[in-house]
Amino acid sequence: MPQTRLGRNHRKQGFWHYFGRFLSWCFLVLGLLFVSGVGVFAYYAKSAPTVTTTKLQAGGSSALYTNDGKFLLSLGSDKRNYIRSDQIPQQLKDAVLSIEDKRFYNEPLGVDPIRIAGSLVANIKGHDISAGGSGITQQLIKLSVFSTDASQRNIRRKAQEAWLAMQITQKYSKEKILEYYINKPYMGYNNYGIGTASNYYYGKHINQLDLSQTAMLAGMLNAPTSYDPYLYPEATKNRRDTVLYAMYRNNKIDKQTMNRAMAEPINYGLRPRHTNNDHSQRRIIDDPYIKEVVNEAKAKGFDPYNSNLKITVNIDQKAQNELYELANSNKVPFTNEKMQVGATVVDPSNGHVVAIIGGRNLPKVALGYNRAVQTGRSTGSSIKPILDYAPAIEYKNWSTAEILYDTPYVYSGTNVQLYDWDNTYQGAMTMRYALEQSRNVPAVRTLQTVGLQKASKFAKQMGINIEKSQGLSVGIGANASTLQMAGAYGALANQGVYHAPHFISKIETPDGLEHLYDNAGERVMKTSTAYMITDMLKGVISKGSEAQIPRLYQAGKTGTVKYSDSELKKFPSYAGTPKDSWFVGYTKDYSIAVWTGYDNLRDGKISGNGENSAQLFYKSAMQYLMKDKVNSDWQKPDTVVAQKLVSGRAITNELYVKGHTPKPPKIPKKKKNDARRIIMGRNQDNQNEQRTQSQQGTLQKHYIVRRDAYGNLHYYYYYTR
């Protein structure tokens, strides 16, 4: 028995021995982790950016600069109602602190350990470090010095935020830090700070607001777009009530006061939605461009209103001014004042959006509706070069002389017959002629031959998303914006290399990090394809288009959209007029897409001079842009062969992909004293039009034989030197 007790004691001593060693190792590991954490913190803190009073006091708006480094404008309003600490009502301080950081005055280091610990637990559960543990001091640092880009929410940034929060806590009083914070955040509609927002939303100084109104503004600090009282009154009320409840829980108001404030309608005292009266003329002119800059920055993960970003944009201000002038003056004729326009100018060599216009006679509303990027309107025939003919050349090596058929056509699986714009059919014709004359049936037949799936994939490389539900009819009209069309045609102008249109070339965050967005582009088609399409589109302009500019090397395509039968039933007087009118054209330096039409059917119809508005708008814009540019033509690549083709009395210079030129038929040897004759044209009713072969100087004659859809033979000859 004693031995047994000894064994038990020995086991107990062994347990405590190993447990003690285990604790020692745990303390050692924790110590190492602590030392390592301090080391990492010190390492990141050492590289933290500098905080200045100017940065803390400034609004959070981003500044826009042009590519030559010149300041363009600020995203914030020009007028800011900054309120000093002694002007901030205690009611506002209580509201902000209750909802944002109730332990603010008890944070001697500028960080809240309890909040950070809670955030750490939430982050571990969520397997990321994005959940916020920042109090007001750290939020002020984030808004003043760092980007709010979600990708920057990492250990390095959190360490630097904490370090800088400690620094400013030692340098500034709590009241001063709170002052900076209340005047810093974006509050919607180009307003920064609660003082500016008070005037905008209620037309009053902040000390004139009641408790409910104060709580609403305090609630907007968290997400001003989501808690917009004009657009989302219910969400705004819920947020306001959350603030009031937080004030009650924080012993700043009693329950009766809370209930009385919650009962107040959210729109009580709210001014009607309006625009700031301090927008400069430049801001009005640039509004559609600025809107797309904001959208693009957000798509890249930045918050341009709260991040103090330095954004380099690709705008050409003079070109932007010109587009605004063309849309809002009498330089370009429109049917009436309600007729609208959307236009985009792109540099094909890099994808820079040079200028963009979102409409005519626009109200002075910041970031208003932009028709240049609307994707709900059909492009009409302007899609044909991209979706129909370019894929045929790219994948099937068709020449510009490929024989196509403008004959009666019914969409497969339906009883819907396709007509051309003049409700006639012209029989066999070359691809060049079909494109120049904008014949619908040859275009759809071409798309059918290539295959909708293959052609759609081709167009998607250039930013054009095809709705497959439309079927083959998409070959004569796809839904796309002027931004997308200018970019796609830019690939033709740039010898087959596509640069996605973009408004921003660089974003610099307050901590000095630069994000660059220009790139080398992507080859989306062969050089031969781009050149052959361009050569055909030159003919579209040169053969009587209103867009023709003497002696300028340019190419382009019109596009018109018809009204549906149901629309004509409602508005029978619209018959024979286009619903939408497009022109997309380009030189080597610029690609311009223009849409004209009406927002609503009841606004009117395109008639008179308005039928040419798109072409004339393009013409005026291109003349302005090219006046100081070198007028140079595209050079034919070695992969393209040019040959003259004679059909009847017409002589055209046709293009072939190298290695795919036609083989002429065998011609019987000439007998002595035999005057050779060759049939030209169609064998119709057994009547053959005959032409005597003649010598054409030093030209060598070749022959082509084609059979049309009716079985008739067509004989052509062409010359080569």
Secondary structure, 3 states (H helix, E strand, C coil): CHHHHHHHHHHHHHHHHHHHHHHHHHHHHHHHHHHHHHHHHHHHHHCCCCCCHHHHHCCCCCEEECCCCCEEEECCCCCCCCCCHHHCCHHHHHHHHHHHCCCHHHCCCCCCHHHHHHHHHHHHHHCCCCCCCCCHHHHHHHHHHCCCCHHHCCHHHHHHHHHHHHHHHHHCCHHHHHHHHHCCCECCCCCECHHHHHHHHHCCCHHHCCHHHHHHHHHHCCCCCCCCCCCCHHHHHHHHHHHHHHHHHCCCCCHHHHHHHHCCCCCCCCCCCCCCCCCCHHHHHHHHHHHHHHHHHHHCCCCCCCCCCEEEECCCHHHHHHHHHHHHCCCCCCCCCCCEEEEEEECCCCCEEEEEECCCCCCCCCCCCCHHHCCCCECHHHHHHHHHHHHHHHHHCCCCCCEEEECCEECCCCCCEECCCCCCCCEEEEHHHHHHCCCHHHHHHHHHHHCHHHHHHHHHCCCCCCCHHHHHHHHHCCECCHHHHHHHHHHHHCCCEECCCECEEEEECCCCCEEECCCCCEECCCHHHHHHHHHHHHHHHHCCCCCCCCCCCCEEEEEEECCCHHHHHHCHHHCCCCCEEEEEEECCCCEEEEEEECCCHHHCCCCHHHHHHHHHHHHHHHHHHHCCCCCCCCCCCCCEEEEEEEECCEEEEEEEECCCCCCCCCCCCCCCCCCCEEECEECECCECCEEECCCCCCCEEEEEEEECCCCCEEEEEEEEC
